[in-house]
Amino acid sequence: MTTATPLLDVTGVTMRFGGLTAVNDVSLTVGEGEIIGLIGPNGAGKTTFFNCLTGLYVPTEGTVRYRGTQLPPKPHLVTQAGIARTFQNIRLFANMTVLENVLVGRHSRTKEGIFTAILRGPRYHRAEAESREKAMELLAFTGLADKADHLARNLPYGEQRKLEIARALASDPGLLLLDEPTAGMNPQETRAAEELVFAIRDQGIAILVIEHDMRFIFNLCDRTAVLVQGQKIVEGDRETVQNDERVITAYLGAPLESTTPAAPETVTETDQ
């Protein structure tokens, strides 16, 4: 349920690359504890929109506010503000252990400076122990505690996805952005990912998720927004989105007059 003051308030975000408009005047809100879906066909601008929210891109127009404050266009400051994300293509430190990957995500919440690190006094060791304890809690939460000492590159694909989520959670976000978290997963892994997302929401973290699997999205989300050619064409619950002729047309490529009221259950895509 959307609160009076949204956790995330995106207003009129536009992103142009030269003469190409990748995202065009998109507005979206995410309330405390909500799970919001973002779908659309290939090249719809979904990942570009995520990049605008997380400081990887500076929007050509529009504003992004988190807890009422406009976000600076720098990824590390966005993370410090309370927004974490995963990526469409997994970006782990392959030659680091599972535990070390999560500890990297914890770095934005440690307060020790360079001199504390150099001297390695009691304060440093206390902070290091606290970070390891938090990291192990997150690995237990995501079902990876027994793999803490494994190299990230040796994990099965589905567990690498979980590790990326654990690393994002290490920054203590209030909002988690997931970019195709079930891409490449089998049905059993997808169900496990769905349960994990609900468990994250139960921890009080709101979620904005891009996905290609409609069944996953509609089982998961309170609301879903649809991007087509960089524009938001509809937003609402499952029934509203599935029965919107513009959504059907965007995925099937059929003229409006020849479409039927039933939307596809599953659509495979790779966002650009």
Number of C-alpha atoms within 10 A of each C-alpha: 11 13 12 8 14 17 22 24 19 21 16 16 22 23 25 14 9 6 6 8 16 21 28 22 16 19 17 16 19 23 20 21 21 22 25 26 25 25 26 27 22 18 17 23 25 28 21 20 23 21 19 24 28 23 19 16 16 19 21 15 15 17 20 24 17 22 16 12 13 14 20 17 18 14 19 15 15 20 23 14 20 15 27 26 24 24 18 19 11 14 11 20 16 14 13 16 19 31 24 20 24 30 22 17 22 20 13 16 13 13 10 13 9 9 10 14 13 9 10 13 11 10 13 19 13 11 14 17 12 13 21 16 13 16 27 21 16 22 24 15 15 19 15 21 16 11 17 18 12 16 17 24 15 14 16 9 16 19 17 20 26 22 26 25 27 28 26 25 24 25 23 20 21 23 28 24 24 24 23 23 26 24 19 12 15 10 10 9 16 18 14 15 20 17 13 17 22 16 14 19 19 11 11 14 21 25 27 22 24 24 25 23 18 19 14 18 23 19 10 18 20 17 21 23 19 22 25 23 18 22 21 21 17 16 18 16 16 17 10 12 21 19 14 16 19 20 23 21 17 20 17 14 11 14 12 13 8 9 15 12 11 11 19 13 11 12 15 13 17 15 20 13
